[in-house]
């Protein structure tokens, strides 16, 4: 059970405080309710670009990292299709430094041509290195538009194409910041050995003067129900043929999300999973295979991916995989096996929550979902899932007409 307190400033900033007396370190985590799904299709990659720009300095702080490092801390951030998250880890006696840094860049990010050009080049280089010049790097650039036709999940966090970042204008950058980087669109978690009144005083001192801006209203295109199997085959310079079966699944707030999470573990998480046993150990069709979910806030994906053994055709793998999925759909998982999966999920969660940073991030994320206490209720949801419910969802999700298949074929003499 993660204990916490919450309060809100008049400008709309939501704050969560989690006390931990066991460590001299502290965490400030700032989650902004903006991700790649909030971009215009003609200007993608902005959410990720801002992740970099936020470290480029603000009006009063030329270099973000230097100030925090001088206080004995470190910082980082990540962007997804749904959120942008910044975090600082530092000695607890330097809380003021972390709050000063975060409030200053929320209120007055430095929009300089130099900063924009530096971070633009960093992002472009990342696009090239991670997505274009790396084996299997463009998987999500190909798979997302195959699986999604309307929803903005159809482009990756890095963006649809480099030109969108190359052509980003300063006025577009300012507009994006003013819309999404405001107190009402942020959730701050302070975690460490503090008292609530002290945290309230510090948060108020550093953030209360930031002007209130109305939280952006989000209306996203609804993804139509998929009713036909989709398939795309491309050739790339890769060491082995690879496959990615993407099945639509429920949104993050629904029970179906948790059911599909367990389902993905059952069919392809480990060496004891059904796909691994059948396709790798018994039939020796693949060198690796796994199943996982994207964890998206809106309708996400259950992915089955892997690489073929030499001499094995996609057709042979496809037939064997669908046969295996049919068996999974027709035979209920045993209570013993379901209990084993639930224990592994609970153990993994408890291990994760040993870290102060993970607790702070999870509290912010669940507050975004609607209630930070959801972090304490999640296990109850997993425990309530029965073999019958799991079987029903397997038959609902693992349908061919609900699937998009990306095949990456190794070029000869690659």
C-alpha positions in Angstrom: 0.0 0.0 0.0 1.5 3.3 -1.1 0.4 6.1 1.3 0.0 9.6 -0.1 -1.7 12.9 0.3 -3.0 15.2 -2.5 -3.9 18.8 -2.8 -4.4 21.3 -5.6 -3.3 24.9 -6.2 -5.7 27.6 -7.3 -4.1 27.6 -10.7 -5.1 24.0 -11.3 -1.8 22.3 -10.5 -2.5 18.8 -8.9 0.0 17.8 -6.3 0.6 14.4 -4.7 2.9 13.9 -1.7 4.3 10.5 -0.7 6.3 10.3 2.5 9.3 7.9 2.8 11.4 8.1 5.9 13.8 5.3 4.7 15.9 7.3 2.3 17.9 10.5 2.3 17.0 11.0 -1.4 13.8 12.6 -2.8 12.0 12.7 -6.1 10.0 15.4 -7.9 8.1 13.9 -10.8 6.1 16.1 -13.2 3.7 14.5 -15.6 2.2 16.6 -18.4 -1.0 15.4 -20.0 0.3 15.6 -23.5 1.7 13.0 -25.9 2.0 12.3 -29.6 -1.7 11.7 -29.8 -2.3 15.4 -29.2 -0.3 16.5 -32.3 -1.6 17.6 -35.6 -1.0 14.9 -38.3 0.8 17.6 -40.3 3.1 18.5 -37.4 4.1 15.3 -35.6 7.0 14.7 -33.2 6.3 17.9 -31.3 5.7 16.2 -27.9 9.0 14.4 -28.1 10.8 17.5 -29.4 9.5 19.3 -26.3 11.0 16.6 -24.0 14.3 17.8 -25.3 13.5 21.6 -25.4 12.6 21.5 -21.7 16.2 20.8 -20.9 17.5 23.6 -23.1 17.2 26.2 -20.4 14.5 28.6 -19.1 14.6 32.4 -18.6 16.4 32.2 -15.3 18.3 29.0 -15.8 20.6 28.7 -18.8 21.3 25.0 -18.2 18.8 22.7 -16.4 21.1 19.7 -15.8 24.0 21.7 -14.5 22.0 23.3 -11.7 20.5 20.0 -10.6 23.9 18.2 -10.8 25.5 20.9 -8.6 22.8 20.0 -6.0 23.8 16.4 -6.2 20.8 15.3 -8.3 20.0 14.0 -11.7 17.1 14.3 -14.1 15.6 12.7 -17.1 12.3 12.4 -19.1 10.3 10.3 -21.5 7.6 10.8 -24.0 4.9 8.4 -25.1 1.9 8.6 -27.3 -0.1 9.6 -24.2 2.1 11.5 -21.8 5.3 13.4 -21.2 7.0 12.8 -17.9 10.0 14.6 -16.3 11.7 13.5 -13.1 14.4 14.7 -10.7 16.2 12.6 -8.1 18.3 14.5 -5.5 19.3 14.7 -1.8 16.1 15.6 0.1 17.7 18.8 1.6 17.8 20.2 -2.0 14.1 20.1 -2.6 14.0 23.9 -3.3 16.4 23.4 -6.2 14.3 20.8 -7.9 11.1 22.8 -7.5 12.8 26.0 -8.6 14.0 24.3 -11.8 10.6 22.6 -12.6 8.6 25.8 -11.9 10.9 28.0 -13.9 10.7 25.9 -17.1 6.9 25.5 -16.7 6.5 29.2 -16.4 9.2 30.6 -18.6 10.9 28.2 -21.0 13.6 30.0 -23.0 12.5 30.1 -26.6 15.7 30.9 -28.4 16.6 30.1 -31.9 19.8 28.4 -30.7 18.0 26.1 -28.3 15.5 25.1 -31.0 18.2 24.4 -33.6 20.3 22.4 -31.2 17.4 20.2 -30.0 16.0 19.9 -33.5 19.3 18.4 -34.7 19.4 16.1 -31.6 15.9 14.8 -32.4 16.6 14.4 -36.2 19.8 12.4 -35.4 17.8 10.2 -33.0 15.2 9.6 -35.7 17.9 8.5 -38.1 19.9 6.4 -35.6 17.1 4.7 -33.8 14.4 4.4 -36.4 16.0 4.5 -39.9 19.6 3.2 -39.5 19.0 0.4 -37.0 17.8 -3.2 -37.8 14.1 -3.4 -37.2 14.2 0.3 -36.1 11.2 1.3 -38.3 8.8 -1.4 -37.0 6.6 1.1 -35.3 6.7 3.6 -38.2 5.2 0.8 -40.3 3.0 -1.1 -37.7 1.1 1.9 -36.3 -0.4 3.1 -39.6 -1.2 -0.5 -40.5 -3.1 -1.0 -37.2 -4.7 2.5 -36.8 -6.5 4.3 -39.6 -8.1 7.3 -37.8 -6.7 7.6 -34.2 -3.4 9.5 -33.8 -1.8 6.4 -32.5 -1.2 5.8 -36.2 2.1 7.6 -35.9 5.0 6.9 -33.5 6.2 9.2 -30.7 9.2 10.3 -32.8 6.8 11.5 -35.5 5.7 10.4 -38.9 8.7 11.8 -40.8 11.8 13.9 -40.2 10.5 16.8 -42.3 7.9 17.6 -39.6 10.7 18.4 -37.1 12.9 20.0 -39.8 10.1 22.4 -40.7 9.0 23.2 -37.2 8.6 27.0 -36.8 9.2 29.0 -33.6 5.6 30.2 -33.6 4.4 26.5 -33.7 6.7 25.6 -30.8 5.4 28.5 -28.7 1.8 27.6 -29.4 2.3 24.0 -28.4 4.0 25.0 -25.1 1.3 27.6 -24.2 -1.4 25.1 -24.8 0.0 22.0 -23.0 2.7 23.2 -20.5 0.5 24.8 -17.9 -0.3 24.1 -14.3 -3.8 22.7 -15.1 -2.3 20.2 -17.5 0.3 18.9 -15.0 0.5 16.6 -12.0 3.4 16.9 -9.6 4.5 14.3 -7.1 7.0 15.1 -4.3 8.3 11.9 -2.6 10.7 11.8 0.3 11.2 12.3 4.0 9.2 15.5 4.3 6.1 16.7 6.2 2.9 17.6 4.3 2.8 21.2 5.5 6.4 21.7 4.4 5.7 20.3 0.9 2.5 22.5 0.6 4.6 25.6 1.6 7.3 24.8 -0.9 4.9 23.9 -3.8 2.9 27.1 -3.2 6.1 29.2 -3.1 7.4 27.9 -6.4 4.3 27.2 -8.4 1.3 29.3 -7.1 2.3 32.4 -9.0 2.3 30.7 -12.4 -0.9 31.9 -14.2 -3.9 29.7 -14.5 -4.7 28.5 -18.0 -7.7 26.4 -18.9 -6.8 22.7 -19.3 -6.8 21.8 -23.0 -9.9 20.0 -24.2 -9.2 16.8 -26.0 -11.4 15.4 -28.8 -9.6 12.7 -30.8 -10.8 10.8 -33.8 -12.4 7.5 -32.9 -10.7 4.4 -34.4 -13.3 2.4 -36.4 -13.8 -1.2 -35.3 -11.4 -3.3 -37.4 -13.3 -5.9 -39.4 -10.7 -7.3 -41.7 -7.2 -8.8 -41.5 -4.4 -6.4 -42.6 -1.0 -7.5 -43.8 2.2 -5.7 -44.9 5.4 -7.2 -46.0 8.6 -5.2 -46.4 12.2 -6.1 -47.1 15.0 -4.7 -45.0 18.7 -5.3 -44.2 18.1 -7.3 -41.1 19.7 -10.5 -39.8 16.5 -12.6 -39.7 12.9 -12.5 -40.9 10.6 -11.0 -38.3 6.9 -10.9 -37.6 4.6 -8.6 -35.6 0.9 -9.6 -35.1 -1.0 -6.7 -33.6 -4.4 -7.3 -32.1 -6.7 -4.4 -31.0 -7.4 -4.4 -27.2 -9.3 -2.4 -24.6 -8.4 1.1 -23.3 -6.3 1.5 -20.2 -9.2 2.3 -17.8 -11.3 -0.8 -18.7 -11.3 -4.3 -17.1 -10.4 -5.6 -20.6 -6.9 -4.0 -20.3 -6.1 -6.1 -17.2 -7.5 -9.3 -18.7 -5.5 -8.8 -21.9 -2.4 -8.1 -19.9 -2.7 -11.5 -18.2 -3.6 -13.1 -21.6 -0.4 -11.7 -23.1 1.6 -13.3 -20.3 -0.1 -16.6 -20.7 0.5 -16.9 -24.4 3.9 -15.4 -24.8 5.7 -13.8 -21.9 8.1 -16.5 -20.8 9.6 -19.8 -21.6 6.6 -21.5 -20.0 4.2 -19.6 -22.3 2.1 -21.5 -24.9 3.6 -19.9 -28.0 7.1 -20.4 -26.8 6.6 -24.1 -26.0 4.7 -24.8 -29.2 6.5 -22.7 -31.8 10.0 -22.6 -30.4 10.6 -25.8 -28.4 8.4 -28.3 -30.2 8.2 -27.1 -33.8 11.4 -25.1 -33.8 10.0 -22.5 -36.2 11.3 -19.4 -34.4 14.5 -18.3 -32.7 12.5 -16.0 -30.4 8.8 -15.2 -29.7 7.0 -13.1 -27.1 3.7 -11.3 -26.5 3.1 -8.0 -24.8 0.7 -5.1 -24.7 1.4 -1.4 -25.5 -0.3 0.0 -22.4 -2.0 2.8 -24.3 -4.6 5.0 -22.6 -6.9 4.6 -25.5 -7.5 1.4 -27.5 -4.1 -0.3 -27.5 -2.4 -3.3 -29.0 -1.6 -6.9 -28.0 1.6 -7.7 -29.9 2.9 -11.1 -30.8 6.4 -10.8 -32.3 9.5 -12.8 -33.0 12.0 -14.0 -35.5 12.0 -17.0 -37.8 14.6 -19.7 -37.8 16.6 -20.0 -41.0 14.7 -21.8 -43.7 11.3 -21.3 -42.1 8.8 -19.5 -44.3 6.3 -16.9 -43.1 3.5 -19.2 -44.4 4.6 -22.1 -42.3 4.9 -19.9 -39.2 1.5 -18.3 -39.9 -0.3 -21.6 -40.1 1.2 -22.9 -36.9 0.6 -19.7 -35.0 -3.0 -19.4 -35.8 -3.5 -23.1 -34.9 -1.9 -22.4 -31.6 -4.1 -19.4 -31.0 -7.2 -21.5 -31.8 -6.1 -24.0 -29.2 -5.7 -21.2 -26.7 -9.2 -19.9 -27.5 -10.8 -23.3 -27.2 -9.2 -24.5 -24.0 -9.6 -22.6 -20.7 -6.5 -21.9 -18.7 -6.3 -23.9 -15.5 -6.9 -22.2 -12.2 -3.4 -23.2 -11.1 -1.8 -21.6 -14.2 -3.9 -18.4 -13.8 -2.9 -18.2 -10.1 0.8 -18.6 -11.1 0.5 -15.7 -13.6 -1.2 -13.5 -11.0 1.6 -14.2 -8.5 4.2 -13.2 -11.0 2.3 -9.9 -11.8 2.0 -9.1 -8.1 5.7 -9.9 -7.4 6.8 -7.8 -10.3 4.7 -4.9 -9.1 6.0 -5.2 -5.5 9.6 -5.3 -6.8 9.0 -2.2 -8.9 7.5 -0.2 -6.0 10.6 -0.7 -4.0 12.0 2.3 -5.9 11.0 5.8 -4.8 11.0 7.1 -8.3 8.7 4.3 -9.6 6.2 5.1 -6.8 6.2 8.8 -7.7 5.7 8.1 -11.4 2.9 5.6 -10.7 1.1 7.9 -8.4 1.1 10.7 -11.1 0.0 8.2 -13.8 -2.9 6.9 -11.8 -3.9 10.4 -10.8 -4.1 11.1 -14.6 -6.3 8.0 -15.0 -8.6 9.5 -12.4 -7.4 8.6 -9.0 -3.9 8.1 -7.6 -5.2 5.4 -5.2 -5.7 3.2 -8.3 -2.1 2.3 -7.8 -3.2 0.4 -4.6 -6.3 -1.1 -6.2 -4.8 -2.6 -9.3 -3.9 -5.9 -7.7 -7.6 -6.4 -6.7 -8.6 -6.1 -10.3 -6.0 -8.7 -11.4 -7.1 -11.0 -8.6 -10.8 -10.7 -9.6 -10.2 -12.0 -13.1 -11.4 -15.6 -13.6 -10.4 -18.3 -16.1 -13.9 -17.8 -17.7 -13.3 -14.1 -18.2 -9.8 -14.7 -19.6 -11.3 -17.3 -22.0 -14.0 -14.9 -23.2 -11.4 -12.1 -23.9 -9.1 -14.5 -25.7 -11.9 -15.3 -28.1 -12.7 -11.6 -28.5 -9.2 -10.3 -29.0 -7.4 -13.1 -30.8 -9.5 -13.0 -34.0 -8.0 -12.8 -37.4 -10.2 -9.9 -38.5 -8.9 -8.0 -35.4 -5.3 -8.4 -36.4 -2.7 -6.4 -38.4 0.4 -8.3 -39.5 3.7 -6.8 -40.3 6.3 -9.1 -41.9 9.9 -7.9 -42.2 11.8 -10.0 -44.7 15.6 -10.1 -44.7 17.1 -8.9 -48.0 19.3 -11.5 -49.6 22.9 -11.0 -48.9 22.0 -8.4 -46.3 
